[in-house]
Amino acid sequence: MLQAFAKEMGLDDATTLVPSGLPSHEIIVVAKEKSADLIVVGTHGRRGLQRLLGSTANSVINHAACDVLAVRLQH
C-alpha cells in the first residue's frame, strides 16, 4: 500500500521501510541512520491521562535528534 501511495504521489523512487520493534524507537533510529532533517508524525491530540502515559508522537518529539512536525489527525 505504501509503494502504491508513493507512486500515486509521483514518488516512484521512494524507499519503503518496515522495521519491527517499538515504533517511537524505530522511527528515531531510522531517522538517525538516514541523517533525516525532518520527521513527520501524526498525532491524535489526546489529553489528560492518555497524554501522561505517552504516545509514539510524543516520544519521537522528545527524543529525535532532528526537527519533528506533528500533524493532528482528524477523527
N, C-alpha and C positions, 0 to 999 in steps of 0.2 A: 504494500500500500504506500509506503514511504517513497519508493522508487517511482511509482506511477504518479504520485502527487508532485514530486520533484520535476518529472518530465512535463507534466501539465503546466507547471510554473516556469518552464523554459530553463530548468537547471539540469540539463541532460548529463552533465559531468559531475553531479553531486555525489558525494560519498555517504553511504548509509552505514551507521554503526549501531549494533545492538549488543552492548555489553551486558553481562549479568552481574548482579550484586545490588547493594543499597543504592538507589537512584541518585541521591544527592552526592554521594561519594564518587560514583562512576562519572557523573557529569563533571565534577571538579577535576578528576584525574584526566579524563579525555581532553578537557579544555587546556589543561597544563601541557599534556603531551603534544597537542596540536598548536600550541602557542596562540590560543584564541585571544582576540581582543575584546570579544563581547559574548556573553551567554544570554540567550533569551529564554525565559521560562514563563509558563502560565501559572496563575495563582487563582484560587477561588475567593480570596479576600476574607477568609474566616476570621472570626474574632473570639475573644474570651478564652475559654478553656482549650479549645482546639488550637488557638494560636500559641498558648503557653506550652502545649505539648510539642510544638514544632511542626514543620512541614518541609517537603522537598525544596520548595522555592525559598523558604526562609533559611534553610541550611546552606543552600547554594549562595544566596545573597551574603550571608555572614562569613563564608569560608573560601569563596573563589578568589583567585589571585588577579582576576581581570574584572572589568565592569560587568554588571548584571542588569538586564532590563526585565522587570517583572510586569507581565501584562495580565490584567484582571480579566478572567473569563466570565462571560455572562451565562447565567443558568438557564 
